[in-house]
Amino acid sequence: MRKKIAFVSLLVVFSFVLFSWGAFAQEKILRIESDEWILNKFPVREAAERFQKDHPEIKVTVSPKEYKEFVRSYLLMWQSDETTVDLGIGGMPEQLAPLVGADLLVDLVDVVTGIEGIMPAFLDTAVFKKGEERYYPVMPFMGELMTLNINKSFYADAGLMDAEGQPIEAENWEQFESQLQKLKEIAPVAALSVDWGWNFIFYSYAGGIQAMRGSIYSPTNPQWLDFESEAALKWLELNQKWVREGLAASGTITDVNYGRNNFNAGIIPAIYTAHSRFIEAGEYLGEENTSMVSLPGARENGSIVYTHAVYIPKVSPAQELAKQFIEEQMFSEWFQQWGFNHYGKLPVVADFYNEGLTWYQKEAELILETVNNSVALPKYKGNEMLLDLLQEQIHPLLLDRQTPEETLSNIQNEIEARDIDMTRLD
Amino acid sequence: MISNKSFNLKQSGIAYLFLAPAFLFIVVFIAYPLVYSFYLTFTEYDFVYDSSPRWAGVSQYVSIWQDKNFISSLQNTIVFAVLYYSIVMVFSLIIAFIIAELSKGQTFYQLAVYLPIIVPLSLAGVIFAWILDPTFGVLNHMLRTLGFESLATKNWLSDYSTALPSIVMITLWKYVGFNVVIFLAGIQGVGRDILDAAKVDGASFFQEKILVVLPNIKSYLAMASLYSIVQAIKVFEVPYVTTGGGPGTATLTLYLYSWRTAFGYYKMGKAATIAYITAVLIVCFSVLSNKFLEEKEK
């Protein structure tokens, strides 16, 4: 009897262990965390379902990031060798730099090289350097281009459309200013809003300089962003003058959505910011009423691009699954074009600019042409400090409290005084 | 038989046992972070690139005075504190006196002024950012309706001259009610006999309030004063939500700068130093305020 009991007990124990082990062995889990806005503007959840359908043994969970300041929480979590996430979605590469600096992310070079046709300008946003070696701890999955988003109704009323009904692109800055003056006469607030808020100040500052001289780097120190050239001075002078004369609004200084809201409301005719704003505004103003034009010089010299990226923590036990998800879903034609067709977010693979794009085809051509000439911003160790310094100096300039010369010289001096680390990470 | 000594020991042992969880909580969540962050003020520690803090002596306390942003944030915090403290104390005292004089609806008005306290400060910031919006804001719309065209185009939060005062106003809206309730409790506690005696002696309305009521609510004044000073110096949420410290550094405050240094730049040693200087400032102002009230009492 005893033997029987012992046998049955052992059988139960072994079955339980085997079953548990089998269950764990069978189910692979991929945990995705994404910025909330990305979950709204990209079909991440649908991609997860598709991935599960293709691989029934894998369970994919998708959740929004718990904290707005996610970089900080990821830093703490991953430095403690723990993770609740295997694949992070969202965050600009320069924003993710602390995670790269702390060596917490997996090198995605095999994924990057495995996908053909990623546009170099977008890829440049994600490259980092370890010694002399270039690597990709983050990978861009969508792109944006700095450009002039316009309301065509205003342009038509101001007589700024050509015979084919397309907005006339200013060939030089004098012509651009005269266009602003014409627009100002019919616009309720101002003709233009440049995104000078904390989230775009880097791009807006560099975008104007790139359009003017085809480079964003200092003529004397090629590692540094340009704070000394004639173009830098002129870009600041123009912006100060436009605000002083009421041609441009300064609301973005403290309200980062000022330009976007006023553009969507049909109050401001033009905003200099990410291209997807004119596509977003199409929903409110009508697709036929919004478009984009290049700043003078930007067609030849290019503009600034930025991206949002995906990344995999080194502490994740599901690194290969995460890579597989990126390759199979996020870089599929369907996923990449969905973002453009719904919210104007750019595919990062050149081949996907095809008939699969269902709207704004004309603009898509111009975007593709400009992106090919455009550049990514450099990534510095002291990026955040530099960002704050730009705000502290450019905001008073726009409000006429200091000259463009003083602004540039203050920026250069303060970089030294504050010991801002200008070591390049890329 | 149990001796008194062993009974006391047993009793105190049980007491310590009951105190242990609270003690543990204080040590882990208050004492340790306080001591550790104080230690950090004597170090240089880049949270991203350094594996551990590096001892730097008092260099943070010396070099901080060369930092223009720190000086700006210190100035802004002091200006904010002086403006906020003066207005909140006087204004809430006046409201409390008015409510105390009402024969009907005291509870309603008390509730009405207290209500904003339940709105989170960050949310209040968002609401006021909309109210103060130059194009769509209610304030400019009202000014336009009332014929103040030149003011109606003002960008209250982006203008150097109005950004900080706007933040003071938003914070006032939130906290005036708290002080009013404290003062009301004090005013209503002043004995009827004292007030009647003052009247018999021929005290006017204002004399009664200033010379009789105020000295009798000194402890309430001290409490509200301390609370207001702490609120004023640790101002953070409203500038964070509405202006981000701008335009330029016009609304950068000490707490905001400390937060930015810690979680934007990851310079933990410097951030801790700013936080400790802020704490010292709070202590100084509180001592000053108490001294002032004590002097008055003498």
Interface residues (C-beta under 8 A of the other chain):
Chain A: E69 R72 L75 P98 G101 A102 V189 G197 W198 S250 G251 I253 T254 D255 Y258 N261 N262 A265 I267 K381 G382 E384 M385 D388 Q391 E392 Q393 H395 P396 L399 R401 E414 A417 R418
Chain B: F47 V48 Y49 Q66 D67 K68 N69 A129 D133 P134 T135 F136 N155 L157 S158 D159 Y160 A163 T242 T243 G244 G246 P247 G248 T249 R260 F263 G264 Y265 Y266
